[in-house]
Amino acid sequence: MNTKQLSDKVILIIIIVIAFYVGIVLFSDITSIIEQTYRINYSYLPLIAIFMIAQIGILGIKFHRLLKKLDIILSFKESIHIFISGLSLIITPAGIGTAIKSHILKKKYGKPISSTLSVVLIERLTELFAVLLILTFILIWVNSYESIIAVIFGYVLLFSIIMLVSNNKIFESIKRIVIKIQRIKKLSMVLDESQDSYKKLMNKKTFSEALGWSILGKIFQFLSVYFIFIS
């Protein structure tokens, strides 16, 4: 199976997953959704839209900067277009559908998926980290036992993922297994490219910058959600 066939199958699976989730929402809560629509205070919509656009713009800048760190030079306009394309699949579990950005970079600009997938991973990690930091700050005023447990679990999950993908011994073990399997032997080269890209983006300065953009973006996201509830 070549890269194109694999990519097309991944896209098809993502579309099926989205259709499944949307189907559940529509068939289970359609009446409730319609009722709530009539209760919305639409005077808040401009403010909500501003916060949401600001969030997209900020996270788009982060995506553009991460690509630049891998020497993938695109105009800001091109980066934003690709970033927004990825947002269309954000509702997939853990936002994994946003990996479509790597497929677009491959199809349109010839950039290897193996190297650009690390951008998606760092995006997800920094956004999870940003949410945890904001929630930790909020816990100063909201002392909820359940919230504390959730935040602790989040930190454990975050650092477990970082350790898993950063640990050279684990990486080399996976690579040795892959090399032994003839049909996916070529995947070992892909793993090397992914590891190289990941190490570049996990540089302390690069990761801190991405985390800063994520925190700012999440603040605007929380504000938009807050005013959605008020409306």
N, C-alpha and C positions, 0 to 999 in steps of 0.2 A: 504494500500500500504506500503510495507516494504522499508527500507532504500536502499536496492540494486535496487529495481524496480525504486524508485525515482531517484537514481543516474544515472541509465541507460537511463531514459527518458530525464534527463537534458543533458546528453552527446549527445543524438540523436538530441535534439533541437539545441544545439551548432553547431553540424556538419551541420545541415540544414541551419542555419544562415550563416555559413562560405561559404557554397556552393552558397548561394544566392548572397553574396557580390562578390565572385570570378566571378560568372556568369555575373553580371552587368559590372564588369571591363573588362572582356574578350570580351563581345559582344559590348560594347560601345566604347572602346578605343584600340582595338587590333591592328588596322592599325597604330595609332599614336605610340603605344608602340614599334612596329617593326621598324618604322622609327627612333625613338630615339635611339634604340639599336645600329644602325649603326654609330651614332654620338658620342658614348661614347669614351672617352680617357682612355683606359684600363691601362695606366701607373699609374693611381691613385688607382687602385683596391687593391694592397697590403696594402697601407696606410689605406684605408677605412676598409679593413678586420681587420687590427690590432686594430683600434678604436672600431669596433663592437664586436670583441672578448673580448677586455678589458671591455667594458660595460657589456657584459653578465657575465663575471667573477666577476665583482664588485657587480652586483645585485644578483648574485648567492651566494656570501659571505653574503650579507644582509639577504637573505632567510634562509641560514644556521644558522645565528646568531639568527634570530627571532624564529626559531624552538627550538633552544637551550634555549631561554628564557622561553619557555613553557615546558621545561624538556623533549623535544622530541630529543633524542640523536641519530643522524645518522652520518655516516662518511661524510666528505665533498664531496666525489665522489658521494655518494647516493643523497645528497641534490642537487648537480649540475644537475644530471640526471633528477630529478623530476622538478627542476626549468626550464630546457630546454624543458621538455615535456609541461609545461604550456605555454611557449613562442609560441608553435605551434598554440595556440588559442588566441594570443594577438590581432588579427585583429577583434575580436568580439567587439560590442559596449561597450565602456568604459573598454575594456580589461577584461570583466566579464568571458570570457572563461578560463582565467587563474585559475579559481576556480577548474579546473580539478585536480590541485595539491592536493587539499583536498581529492578528490576521490581516487587518487593514494595512498596517505598516509593511507586511510582507507582500501583499498583493499590489499595493500602489507604489511603494518605494523600494521594494526588494530587500527590506531589512529582515534578518533571520529571526524567526519566532523565538528560537532558543535564547537569544540575547534580550529581546524586548519583553519577554514574560516576567523578567525580574523587575521591570518597572511596575507592572501590575501588582506584583507581590509586595513591593515596598509601599505602594499606594495603600494597599489594604492594611499592612502592618502599622504604618504611621497614623492612619485614620482610627484604627482600634486603639492605639496608644493615646491619641488625642482625646478620644471619648473617655477613656479611663482617667486621664489627668483631669479633665473637666468634672467628671463625676466625683473624683476624690476631693476636689475643691468644694463642690456642692455639699459633700458629706460633713463639712465643718458646721453647716447650719442645719442640715437634715440628718439627724442621727437615727438612721433606720437599720435595724439588724439585717434585714433581707438585702438592703442595698449594699451594705458592707461585705456580705458574703458574695454578692454578684461581682463587686469590684475586685475582690481578692481572687475569685475564680478567673476573672478577665485577665488580671496580671499574670497569673500562672499559665494561662493559655497563651498569652502573648510571648512570654519569655521562653516557653516550651517550643513554640514554632521557630523563634529566632535561633535557639540552640540547635534545633533539629536541622535547619537548613544551613547553619554556620559551621557545624561540627565537621571537620575534615574527615574524621574516622568514619562517621556515618555515611558521608558522601562517597568516600572511597569504597566502602562496603557495598553500597548500592551499585556503584560503577563496576565492581568486580563481578557482581551477579549478572549485570546487563551484558558484559563482554562474553560471558559463558553461553549466553543464549544466542544462537546464530542468527535468528530471524530479526532480532532487535539490536544486534551488535553495533550498528551504526549510531544507535542512540547514545553510546558512550561519548561520542564527539559533541553531541548536542548538550549532554550534561556538563561537559567541560566549558562550553561557551556560556551556559546559564550560570555556572559557578563564578566565572570571571566577571560577568556583568553584575551579579549579585554582590560580589566583593567590592566593586567600584561604588555601588550605591549604598553599601553599608559603611562606607567611610564616615567617620564621626561628623565631619563638617557637612557632608551631603545629607546624611540621615537627619541631622539636627535641623537643617534648612527645610527639608521635606516635612518634618514634624511641626515646625513653626507654621508653615502654610496650612497644614492639616488642622491645627488648633484653631487658627483664624477662620478657616472654612467651616468647621464644626460649630463654632460660636454663632455664625450667621445661620447655620442650619437649625440649631436649637431655638434661635429667636424666631425663625419662620414657623417652626412647629408650635412654639408657645402661642404665637398670634393666631395660628390655625385653630388651636383649642379655644382661645378666647372668642374667635368669630363664630 
